[in-house]
């Protein structure tokens, strides 16, 4: 089975489009169509339902995703390991990342990492905890920068803790507790709340569930910066990690919770022993990077 055909299938499955898959991999749309057609012929069943709006996986196609990811990864691992033996450093690295980490850490880490290892290609997918978990289970990413309530990380995976961050309230300057020393967690039940990425297993979702809180959700957003600006405009209150707003400036007051609330930020990987050479080098690099020590 040709791993290039597997990569074409996986790109089409991720993007929902043969055209987008072609752009991602650097092929023509007709080339992707031929490769996937060849793979379907080899397997003996269709992998996609085609329409003018794009492609959708068949049930059999969904079943094949983890298996074909394994085939593609095995091919990459062979290439990377053989290059490593020859004294070369190359490969492809797929990273999943939580939004705040993508904004605050990854650009600087990747800049230095790729300067040290220019032969490694990197793909970054941003997502919520729920999306990261989905990619992780499907082995669509080599490693994930994510958040965990447990300092030891999610169960069943290898976890490399990097940073302990605090969750803080975002309050408009007109709020009576804007200049207070702390904000009681239970007060959230009486507030007009701005919820970022509701239902995506975010830090907000987890804290609200843990404390059995049901604030009056007036607005929902998909971006932390939008939430921040809405708080500044006096449309409600919200809370996030300190890290996410470290370089934002506006009429928003950050007030610690009572009791204090913390999360662990780190790298999750299915197995350090089984990680590709490129992934192992990146993880080692990230652990030593100065941007984390200055956070």
C-alpha positions as CSV (number, residue, x, y, z in Angstrom):
1,X,0.0,0.0,0.0
2,X,1.5,3.3,-1.1
3,X,1.8,5.8,1.8
4,X,1.4,8.7,-0.5
5,X,-2.1,7.5,-1.3
6,X,-2.7,7.2,2.4
7,X,-1.6,10.8,2.9
8,X,-3.9,12.0,0.1
9,X,-6.8,10.2,1.8
10,X,-6.0,11.7,5.2
11,X,-5.7,15.2,3.8
12,X,-9.0,14.9,2.0
13,X,-10.6,13.5,5.2
14,X,-9.3,16.4,7.3
15,X,-10.3,19.1,4.8
16,X,-13.4,17.7,3.3
17,X,-12.2,18.6,-0.2
18,X,-10.0,17.0,-2.8
19,X,-9.0,20.5,-4.0
20,X,-8.0,21.6,-0.4
21,X,-6.1,18.3,0.0
22,X,-4.2,19.0,-3.2
23,X,-3.2,22.5,-2.0
24,X,-2.0,21.1,1.3
25,X,0.1,18.3,-0.3
26,X,1.3,20.2,-3.4
27,X,-0.5,18.1,-6.0
28,X,-3.1,18.8,-8.6
29,X,-6.7,18.1,-7.8
30,X,-6.8,15.5,-10.5
31,X,-3.7,13.9,-9.0
32,X,-5.4,13.6,-5.6
33,X,-8.5,12.2,-7.2
34,X,-6.5,9.5,-9.0
35,X,-4.6,8.6,-5.9
36,X,-7.7,8.2,-3.8
37,X,-9.4,6.3,-6.6
38,X,-6.4,3.9,-6.7
39,X,-6.6,3.4,-2.9
40,X,-10.4,2.7,-3.1
41,X,-9.8,0.2,-5.9
42,X,-7.1,-1.5,-3.8
43,X,-9.3,-1.7,-0.7
44,X,-12.4,-2.7,-2.6
45,X,-14.8,-0.1,-1.3
46,X,-15.5,3.6,-1.6
47,X,-13.9,5.9,1.1
48,X,-15.8,9.1,0.2
49,X,-19.2,10.3,-0.9
50,X,-18.6,12.9,-3.6
51,X,-20.7,16.0,-4.2
52,X,-20.3,19.5,-5.6
53,X,-19.8,20.8,-2.1
54,X,-16.9,18.5,-1.3
55,X,-16.4,15.0,0.0
56,X,-17.7,13.2,3.1
57,X,-16.3,10.0,4.5
58,X,-18.3,6.8,4.2
59,X,-18.7,4.6,7.3
60,X,-16.0,2.4,5.9
61,X,-13.8,5.4,5.3
62,X,-14.2,6.5,8.9
63,X,-13.2,3.0,10.0
64,X,-10.0,3.2,7.9
65,X,-8.8,6.5,9.3
66,X,-6.7,5.2,12.2
67,X,-5.3,2.3,10.2
68,X,-4.2,4.5,7.3
69,X,-2.8,7.1,9.7
70,X,-0.7,4.2,11.1
71,X,0.5,3.3,7.6
72,X,1.5,6.9,6.8
73,X,3.2,7.4,10.2
74,X,5.2,4.2,9.8
75,X,6.5,5.4,6.4
76,X,7.5,8.8,7.9
77,X,9.2,7.1,10.9
78,X,11.2,4.9,8.6
79,X,12.3,7.9,6.6
80,X,13.1,10.0,9.7
81,X,15.0,7.1,11.4
82,X,17.1,6.3,8.3
83,X,17.9,10.0,7.9
84,X,18.9,10.2,11.5
85,X,21.2,7.2,11.1
86,X,22.8,9.0,8.1
87,X,23.4,12.1,10.3
88,X,20.5,14.1,8.8
89,X,17.6,15.7,10.7
90,X,14.4,15.8,8.7
91,X,10.8,14.7,8.8
92,X,7.2,16.0,9.3
93,X,5.8,17.0,12.6
94,X,2.1,17.4,13.3
95,X,1.3,19.5,16.4
96,X,-2.0,20.1,18.0
97,X,-2.2,23.2,20.2
98,X,-4.6,24.9,22.6
99,X,-5.4,28.5,21.4
100,X,-3.5,30.4,24.1
101,X,-0.4,28.4,23.7
102,X,-0.5,28.9,19.9
103,X,-0.6,32.6,20.4
104,X,1.9,33.0,23.3
105,X,4.4,30.2,22.9
106,X,4.5,28.4,19.6
107,X,5.6,31.2,17.3
108,X,8.8,31.8,19.3
109,X,9.5,28.1,20.0
110,X,9.0,27.1,16.3
111,X,11.2,30.0,15.1
112,X,14.1,28.7,17.2
113,X,13.3,25.0,16.6
114,X,13.2,25.4,12.8
115,X,16.4,27.5,12.8
116,X,18.1,24.5,14.5
117,X,16.3,21.9,12.4
118,X,15.5,23.4,9.0
119,X,14.8,20.0,7.5
120,X,11.8,19.3,9.6
121,X,8.4,20.4,8.2
122,X,5.8,21.4,10.8
123,X,2.0,21.5,10.6
124,X,0.0,23.1,13.5
125,X,-3.7,22.6,14.2
126,X,-5.4,24.8,16.7
127,X,-8.3,23.5,18.7
128,X,-10.2,23.2,22.0
129,X,-9.5,20.4,24.4
130,X,-12.3,18.3,22.8
131,X,-10.8,18.8,19.3
132,X,-7.3,18.0,20.6
133,X,-8.5,14.8,22.2
134,X,-10.2,13.8,18.9
135,X,-7.1,14.4,16.9
136,X,-5.0,12.6,19.6
137,X,-7.2,9.5,19.5
138,X,-7.0,9.3,15.7
139,X,-3.3,9.9,15.8
140,X,-3.7,12.9,13.6
141,X,-1.1,14.7,15.6
142,X,2.3,13.6,16.9
143,X,1.9,15.6,20.1
144,X,-0.4,18.2,21.7
145,X,0.1,21.4,23.7
146,X,-2.9,21.3,26.0
147,X,-4.3,22.1,29.4
148,X,-5.0,19.6,32.2
149,X,-6.8,20.1,35.6
150,X,-4.6,17.3,36.9
151,X,-0.9,18.4,37.3
152,X,0.1,14.8,36.2
153,X,-1.8,15.2,33.0
154,X,-4.7,13.3,31.4
155,X,-4.7,9.5,32.2
156,X,-3.4,7.0,29.7
157,X,-0.8,9.2,27.9
158,X,2.7,10.5,28.4
159,X,2.6,14.0,29.8
160,X,5.4,16.6,30.0
161,X,4.3,19.4,32.3
162,X,5.6,22.8,31.2
163,X,3.8,25.6,33.1
164,X,1.3,26.1,35.9
165,X,-1.1,28.8,35.0
166,X,-3.8,30.6,37.0
167,X,-7.4,31.1,35.9
168,X,-8.6,34.7,36.6
169,X,-11.8,36.7,36.3
170,X,-12.0,39.2,33.5
171,X,-14.1,42.2,34.8
172,X,-15.0,45.5,33.2
173,X,-13.8,48.6,35.1
174,X,-17.4,49.4,36.2
175,X,-17.8,46.0,38.0
176,X,-17.9,46.4,41.8
177,X,-15.1,43.8,42.2
178,X,-12.9,45.1,39.5
179,X,-10.3,46.3,42.0
180,X,-10.9,43.6,44.6
181,X,-8.2,41.3,45.8
182,X,-10.3,38.2,44.9
183,X,-13.5,37.1,43.2
184,X,-15.6,34.3,45.0
185,X,-16.1,31.5,42.5
186,X,-19.8,31.1,43.5
187,X,-20.5,34.7,42.4
188,X,-20.5,33.5,38.8
189,X,-24.0,32.2,39.3
190,X,-25.3,35.8,39.6
191,X,-23.4,37.3,36.6
192,X,-24.0,38.0,33.0
193,X,-21.4,35.6,31.4
194,X,-19.5,35.6,28.1
195,X,-18.7,32.0,27.3
196,X,-15.8,31.2,24.9
197,X,-16.1,27.9,22.9
198,X,-19.0,26.5,25.0
199,X,-19.3,22.7,25.0
200,X,-15.7,22.2,23.8
201,X,-14.3,20.9,27.1
202,X,-12.4,24.2,27.7
203,X,-11.0,25.5,31.0
204,X,-14.3,27.5,31.3
205,X,-16.4,24.4,30.8
206,X,-14.4,22.4,33.3
207,X,-14.5,25.0,36.1
208,X,-18.2,25.6,35.7
209,X,-18.9,21.8,35.8
210,X,-16.6,21.2,38.7
211,X,-18.3,23.9,40.8
212,X,-21.8,23.2,39.5
213,X,-22.2,26.7,38.3
214,X,-24.8,28.0,35.9
215,X,-24.1,31.7,35.1
216,X,-26.5,33.7,32.9
217,X,-24.7,33.2,29.5
218,X,-25.6,36.3,27.4
219,X,-23.0,35.9,24.7
220,X,-20.8,33.1,23.2
221,X,-17.7,33.6,21.2
222,X,-15.1,31.5,19.4
223,X,-12.1,33.7,20.2
224,X,-10.6,34.7,23.5
225,X,-9.7,38.1,22.2
226,X,-13.3,38.8,21.2
227,X,-14.4,37.8,24.7
228,X,-11.8,40.1,26.1
229,X,-13.0,43.1,24.1
230,X,-16.6,42.3,25.0
231,X,-15.7,42.4,28.7
232,X,-13.9,45.7,28.1
233,X,-17.1,47.1,26.5
234,X,-19.1,46.2,29.7
235,X,-21.2,43.5,28.0
236,X,-20.5,40.9,30.8
237,X,-17.8,39.1,32.6
238,X,-15.7,36.1,31.8
239,X,-12.6,34.2,32.9
240,X,-9.5,32.7,31.3
241,X,-5.9,31.8,31.8
242,X,-3.5,34.6,32.7
243,X,-1.3,33.5,29.8
244,X,-3.9,34.2,27.1
245,X,-4.2,38.0,27.9
246,X,-0.6,38.6,28.9
247,X,0.1,41.0,26.0
248,X,-3.4,42.4,25.6
249,X,-4.2,45.9,26.9
250,X,-7.7,47.2,27.6
251,X,-10.1,48.2,30.3
252,X,-10.3,44.7,31.7
253,X,-9.3,43.9,35.3
254,X,-7.9,40.5,36.1
255,X,-9.0,39.3,39.5
256,X,-7.9,36.0,41.1
257,X,-10.5,33.5,42.2
258,X,-11.3,32.6,45.8
259,X,-10.3,29.8,46.1
260,X,-7.5,30.1,43.6
261,X,-7.9,28.1,40.4
262,X,-5.0,26.6,38.5
263,X,-4.4,24.4,35.4
264,X,-1.3,22.6,34.1
265,X,-0.1,23.3,30.6
266,X,2.1,20.8,28.9
267,X,2.7,18.4,26.0
268,X,0.7,15.2,25.6
269,X,2.1,12.4,23.5
270,X,0.7,8.9,23.0
271,X,4.0,7.3,23.9
272,X,7.4,8.9,24.2
273,X,9.0,5.6,23.4
274,X,7.1,5.3,20.1
275,X,7.3,9.0,19.1
276,X,9.0,9.8,15.8
277,X,12.5,11.2,15.8
278,X,11.2,14.6,14.8
279,X,8.6,14.6,17.6
280,X,11.2,13.6,20.2
281,X,13.6,16.4,19.1
282,X,10.8,18.9,19.3
283,X,9.6,17.9,22.7
284,X,13.1,18.0,24.1
285,X,13.6,21.4,22.5
286,X,10.3,22.8,23.9
287,X,11.2,21.6,27.4
288,X,14.4,23.6,27.3
289,X,13.1,26.7,25.5
290,X,13.6,30.0,27.3
291,X,10.2,31.4,26.4
292,X,8.6,28.9,28.8
293,X,11.0,29.8,31.6
294,X,10.1,33.5,31.2
295,X,6.3,32.9,31.0
